[in-house]
């Protein structure tokens, strides 16, 4: 059925997207490789190293793979869109005391919005990426998004904003295999990226030092460190440089031998609340910016497994909808529920949607925390 369909593959120059193109070509698709230019180093980015994503080397790797596969390769500049929807979002979230997930923003706006529009302009039927996730279509035509077969590489967490219109135009071929199998496919096909290491950093901050990156782009908001009872413990250089659960770089003495952790960040007062590790464990939080792959009955309590971090385990929870927000309650307390991070909902292996964590309740502080 799909033999003559045209498909645009977003090719980063890595092994996953390269094998995605290989698999789709072998399945009979008319494959076109597209590499996105998202970010250029500026002189002010002193922390940037040469192993950044979107580098000249990555573009050349993608070009060589396309040449090897005998498919067209195009280079598309989305720097302006990336700056607005990913980098500015990233900085603004830290500036308000929240901890963003830039890959989610990139997928939502760049890959599955702007790239999809470009694909339609090129008369493509689908777009594909190297994400580790799987798609299944029901007899009624509803597309379900499942976790990747390789649980250690599953990327369904960063895909929660996808809707039925987008899912019907997507392919995730590598999600049907393990990472080892993907590398084996690359080696068997003699792809030049078969042994290329996986990218580990935020693509526009390859040094991993987000504080330096943010510091160049904001006016610091210094304030007080306080304990749960409101007692001042010291001062900090700016709320933008801290995140919930953080222990290092507080520059404060321990609490009678016990380490201190960031419990919450208040952007209104510039106060950062510190406490013990046990204070980080919370059960209930509120999320907004909700999105679901299919329609949800918001009048009913929803039983799910919820994931609050990319590498965290799913945990049983209930979801109660209140207007445009949802109150999520775990069966058991979870550590460091962090405002700004996605919470993603699963039923079995199916990812059904999610939202962005808005605020939580500190165990020893019964009033509702809003950040």
C-alpha positions in Angstrom: 0.0 0.0 0.0 2.8 2.4 1.0 5.1 1.4 -1.8 4.9 4.6 -3.9 4.4 7.0 -1.0 6.9 9.9 -0.6 8.4 10.4 2.9 10.6 13.1 4.3 13.1 11.9 6.9 14.5 14.4 9.3 18.2 13.5 9.3 20.4 14.8 12.0 23.6 13.0 10.9 23.2 10.4 13.6 22.8 6.7 13.4 19.1 6.6 14.3 17.7 8.9 11.6 20.1 7.4 9.1 18.8 3.9 9.7 15.3 5.3 9.6 15.9 6.4 6.1 17.5 3.0 5.3 14.5 1.1 6.6 12.0 3.2 4.8 13.9 3.0 1.5 13.9 -0.8 1.9 10.2 -0.7 2.5 9.7 0.9 -0.9 9.1 4.5 0.1 10.3 7.4 -2.0 12.6 8.8 0.6 13.9 12.4 0.8 16.4 13.3 3.5 16.1 16.7 5.1 18.7 18.2 7.6 17.6 21.1 9.7 19.8 24.0 10.5 18.7 25.0 13.9 21.5 26.7 15.7 24.8 28.5 14.9 27.5 29.2 17.4 28.0 32.9 18.3 31.1 34.4 19.9 29.2 34.9 23.1 28.5 31.2 23.5 31.9 30.5 25.1 30.8 27.1 26.4 30.1 25.7 23.0 32.3 22.8 21.8 32.7 21.4 18.3 30.7 18.3 19.0 27.4 20.2 19.0 24.3 19.1 17.1 23.6 20.8 13.8 27.3 21.2 13.2 29.0 21.2 9.8 30.2 17.6 10.5 26.6 16.5 11.2 25.3 18.0 8.0 28.1 16.3 6.1 27.4 12.9 7.8 23.7 13.2 6.7 24.7 14.1 3.2 27.1 11.1 3.0 24.4 8.8 4.2 21.9 10.1 1.6 24.5 9.6 -1.1 25.1 6.1 0.1 21.4 5.3 0.1 21.0 7.1 -3.3 18.3 9.5 -2.0 18.0 13.2 -2.4 19.2 15.4 0.5 18.0 18.9 1.3 19.2 21.4 3.9 16.5 23.6 5.5 17.2 26.6 7.7 14.9 26.8 10.7 17.2 29.0 12.9 14.8 31.8 13.3 12.0 29.4 14.3 14.3 27.5 16.6 15.4 30.6 18.4 11.9 31.7 19.0 10.2 28.5 20.0 13.0 26.6 21.6 15.9 28.8 22.8 13.8 31.7 23.9 11.3 29.3 25.6 14.2 27.6 27.3 15.7 30.9 28.7 12.3 32.3 29.6 11.3 29.2 31.6 14.5 29.4 33.7 13.9 33.1 34.1 10.6 32.3 35.8 12.1 29.7 38.1 10.9 26.7 36.0 13.0 23.9 34.5 12.2 23.4 30.8 12.6 20.4 28.5 13.8 21.9 25.2 13.6 18.7 23.2 9.8 18.7 23.8 9.5 22.2 22.4 11.7 21.3 19.4 9.6 18.3 18.5 6.3 20.1 19.0 7.1 23.2 17.0 10.1 22.5 14.7 9.8 18.8 13.7 6.1 18.2 13.8 4.9 21.6 12.8 7.2 23.5 10.6 8.9 20.4 9.1 5.5 18.8 8.5 4.4 22.0 6.6 7.6 21.8 4.5 6.9 18.1 3.8 3.4 18.9 2.5 5.0 21.6 0.3 7.2 18.9 -1.2 4.1 16.7 -1.9 5.2 14.2 0.8 2.7 11.9 2.3 4.6 11.4 5.6 7.5 12.6 7.6 9.8 10.3 9.7 12.3 10.7 12.5 14.7 8.5 14.4 12.6 8.6 17.6 12.3 5.3 19.5 8.5 5.0 19.6 5.9 2.9 17.7 2.6 3.6 16.0 -0.4 1.4 15.6 -3.6 2.1 13.7 -6.9 0.7 14.9 -9.6 -0.6 12.6 -11.4 2.7 13.1 -8.4 4.6 11.9 -7.3 5.9 15.3 -3.5 6.1 15.6 -2.0 4.9 18.9 1.5 5.9 20.0 3.4 3.2 21.9 6.6 3.1 23.8 9.7 2.1 21.8 10.5 -1.6 21.8 13.9 -0.8 23.4 12.8 0.4 26.8 16.2 1.9 27.6 15.9 4.2 24.5 12.1 4.9 24.6 11.4 8.5 23.5 7.6 8.6 23.7 7.9 11.0 26.6 8.9 13.9 24.4 6.1 13.2 21.9 3.1 13.8 24.1 1.9 16.8 22.2 1.2 14.9 19.0 -2.4 14.7 17.9 -4.2 12.5 15.4 -3.6 14.7 12.5 0.1 14.7 13.1 0.3 11.0 14.0 -1.4 10.0 10.8 1.5 11.7 8.9 4.3 10.2 10.9 6.6 7.2 10.8 9.0 6.0 13.6 10.7 3.0 12.0 13.5 2.6 14.5 11.1 2.3 17.4 10.4 -1.3 16.3 14.0 -2.3 17.1 16.6 -2.2 19.8 19.5 0.2 19.7 21.9 -2.7 19.1 19.8 -3.8 16.1 19.8 -0.3 14.7 23.6 -0.1 14.9 23.8 -3.6 13.3 21.6 -2.4 10.4 23.9 0.6 9.9 27.0 -1.6 9.9 25.5 -4.1 7.5 24.6 -1.3 5.1 28.1 0.3 5.5 26.7 3.6 6.6 29.4 6.0 7.6 27.7 6.8 10.9 27.4 3.2 12.1 29.8 3.8 15.1 29.0 7.5 15.7 28.3 8.2 19.4 24.8 9.2 20.5 24.3 12.9 21.3 24.0 13.4 25.0 23.7 17.1 25.5 21.2 19.8 24.8 22.0 20.4 21.2 22.5 24.2 21.5 24.5 23.8 24.8 26.9 20.9 24.1 29.1 21.8 27.1 26.1 21.0 29.3 26.6 24.2 31.3 23.1 25.6 31.0 23.8 28.2 33.8 26.4 29.9 31.7 24.2 29.9 28.6 21.2 31.4 30.6 23.4 33.9 32.4 24.4 35.5 29.1 20.7 36.1 28.3 19.0 37.2 31.5 19.3 39.7 34.3 19.9 37.6 37.4 17.2 37.6 40.1 19.0 37.2 43.4 17.2 36.5 46.6 17.1 34.5 49.8 17.5 30.8 50.5 14.8 30.0 53.2 13.8 26.8 55.0 10.2 25.4 55.1 9.4 27.6 58.1 10.5 30.8 56.2 13.7 31.3 58.1 16.5 32.9 56.0 19.5 30.6 55.5 21.5 32.8 53.1 21.3 34.3 49.7 21.6 33.1 46.1 22.8 34.7 42.9 19.6 34.2 40.9 16.6 31.9 40.7 17.5 31.2 37.0 20.4 29.1 38.1 18.6 26.5 40.2 16.2 23.6 39.8 14.1 21.5 42.1 16.1 18.6 43.6 19.4 20.4 43.2 22.0 19.8 45.9 25.3 21.1 44.5 26.4 24.8 44.2 24.2 26.0 47.0 27.3 27.3 48.9 25.6 26.8 52.3 26.7 24.6 55.2 24.8 21.4 55.7 21.9 21.1 58.1 23.4 19.3 61.1 25.3 17.0 58.7 22.4 16.5 56.4 22.6 17.9 52.8 20.2 20.6 51.7 18.1 20.3 48.5 16.1 22.8 46.5 12.4 22.2 47.2 10.8 25.1 45.3 11.5 28.3 43.5 9.3 31.3 43.9 9.6 33.7 41.0 7.4 36.3 42.7 9.6 36.7 45.8 12.9 35.3 44.3 13.0 33.0 47.3 14.3 29.4 47.0 13.1 27.0 49.7 15.6 24.4 50.8 15.0 21.2 52.8 15.9 17.6 53.4 15.9 14.8 50.8 12.7 13.4 52.3 11.0 16.7 51.7 11.4 16.2 48.0 9.0 13.4 48.0 5.5 14.6 47.0 2.3 12.9 45.9 0.1 15.5 44.3 0.7 18.2 41.7 -1.1 20.3 39.1 -0.2 20.4 35.4 -1.4 22.6 32.6 -0.8 22.8 28.8 -2.6 19.5 28.4 -2.5 17.5 25.2 -3.8 14.1 24.3 -3.4 11.9 21.3 -7.1 11.2 21.2 -10.2 12.6 22.9 -10.4 12.1 26.6 -13.5 12.1 28.9 -12.5 14.9 31.2 -15.5 14.3 33.5 -14.0 11.0 34.6 -11.1 10.3 36.9 -8.3 8.8 34.7 -6.1 6.0 35.9 -2.7 6.0 34.4 1.0 5.4 34.8 2.7 8.8 34.9 6.3 9.7 34.1 7.7 13.0 35.5 11.1 12.9 33.9 12.6 11.6 30.7 14.6 8.7 32.4 12.2 8.2 35.3 10.1 5.1 35.8 6.3 5.2 35.2 4.3 5.2 38.5 0.6 4.6 39.1 -1.5 7.7 39.4 -4.9 9.2 39.0 -5.7 12.3 37.0 -8.6 14.6 37.9 -9.4 17.3 35.4 -10.2 20.8 36.6 -10.9 23.3 33.8 -7.8 23.5 31.5 -5.6 21.9 34.2 -5.3 18.5 35.8 -4.5 17.4 39.3 -2.3 14.3 39.3 -2.1 12.1 42.4 0.5 9.3 42.6 -0.2 6.1 44.6 3.2 6.6 46.2 5.3 9.8 46.7 7.7 10.7 43.9 11.0 12.5 44.2 11.5 16.1 42.9 8.4 16.8 41.0 9.7 19.8 39.0 7.7 22.7 37.6 8.3 23.2 33.9 9.0 19.5 33.2 6.5 17.4 31.2 4.4 14.7 32.9 3.4 12.1 30.5 0.5 9.6 30.9 0.6 5.9 29.8 -2.0 3.2 29.8 0.0 0.0 29.4 2.6 0.7 26.7 0.4 3.3 25.0 1.3 7.0 25.6 -2.0 8.8 25.7 -0.9 12.4 26.4 0.5 14.7 29.1 1.0 18.2 30.3 3.6 20.5 31.9 4.0 20.4 35.7 2.8 23.7 37.2 3.1 23.3 41.0 3.2 20.7 43.7 2.8 20.3 47.5 5.9 20.0 49.8 5.2 17.3 52.3 6.0 19.4 55.4 4.3 22.6 53.9 0.6 22.0 53.6 -0.3 25.2 51.7 -0.6 25.0 47.9 2.7 26.0 46.2 2.4 28.0 43.0 5.4 28.8 41.0 
